Amino acid sequence: MAGERTEPSAPRVNAHRDSLETAIARRTENAGFTCAHCGGTVPPLTNGSYRNHCPYCLYSVHVDRVPGDRASGCGGLMRPVALRGRPGRHPQLLHGCERCGAVRANRAAFDTAAPDDLDLLLALPPG
């Protein structure tokens, strides 16, 4: 209400711990993995982003409801279904879940170690 005094918020006592936990979680998010579809060894991205699909076969696994939350219980394979171009931005790879039918967009990876297979990307229909 107008004229009502409020107490200043307390300082964050665990700010350092919180930032350390965030850094560790982000490092874990960008870990390499073995592809559930082709079995390829997939290295982490080196361009500051996070790898969420295999650069060799373009498949992913349905683990997120919202990007990065790892809250989906589905776990189905996400098949690459289309490539969506966006003016002035990176192209997006569209994945369709083979188990539940969900469709998700993921940024294609180019400027990194083990970039996405360009021939496979270009063979996808436009989305």
N, C-alpha and C positions, 0 to 999 in steps of 0.2 A: 504494500500500500504506500501511497505517497507520504513522505516524511518519516517512514519507518526505518529504523537503523538496522543494518544487517551486520553480522559478524563476518570478518574476512575469512576466506576459506583457509583451512589448515594446509601447511606445506606438505607435499608428497614425501613422506619419509622413505618410501621404498622406490624412489624414481630410478636410482641406479640399477637396482635389482630388476625392475620392470623393463628397462631398456636392454639389459643383458639377456633377459628371457626372450624378448622380442627378437633380438639379434640371433639367438640360438634357434628359435622357431623358424626364422626366415632362412637360415642356413640349411635347416632340415627340409624346408619346402623346396629348395633348389638342389636337392640331392639327386645323384644319378639313380637309375633304376634299370631293371630288366623288363623289356617289353612283354606284356601279357599276351600279345598277338603273335609277334614274329620271333620273340626270344632274343632280340638284339640287345646289346649292352648300350644303354643310353646315358651319355654324360650330362652333367648339369649345364645349363646355359652359362655363357661367359659374357653376356651383354647387359647384365644387370636385371634381367627379367627371370621368370620361373618357367621351367620346362614342364609341360603338362601333356605332351604327346610324343610319340616315337618319331624321330626324324627319318627313319628308314621305311616305315610302312604307314605312317601318319595316324595310327590308331592311338586311342587314349582309353582311360578307364573312368567310369562314372563314379566319382567320389565326392563331388561338391554339389550342394544345392545352389549356393552362391559362390562365385569364384574364391577359392582359398579356404572355405570353411570346413572342408572334409566331413560334412554332415550328412551326405547321402548314404543311405544304407543299401543302395542298389548294387554297386560294384560291377555292373555289366560293362562289356566292351563297347567303346564308342567308335563306330566306324566313320571314317572320313566320307562325307556325302557331297560337299560342295566347297567352292572357294569364292569368297565374297570380297570384291574389290571396293575400296573406299577412297575417294579422291583425297590426296594429301596425307594418307595414313597407311599403316601396314595392312596388307591383306589379312583377312580372317579365314581360318579353316573351320568349316561347320562340321560338327560331329553329331551323329545320331546314335542313341543308345540302343543296342541290339536286344536288351532285356526289357526296358520300360518305355522306349520310344522318345525319351527326352532329347531335345536338340540344343546344343550349346555351341557358342562361337569361341574360338581360341585364336590368338594372334599367331600367324605363321612366323617361323624363326629363320632369319637369313644371316645376319651379321654376328655369327657366333661359331664356336667349335661345333662340328656336326650339325650344319644347317639342314633344314627340311629338304627332302628330295624334290628338286625343282620339277623333274619330269612327272612325278606323281601328283604334285600340286597342279601343274598345268593340264593334266589329264582329267581333273575333276570338273564337273559342270559348274557354270556360274551359279552363285547363290544369291 
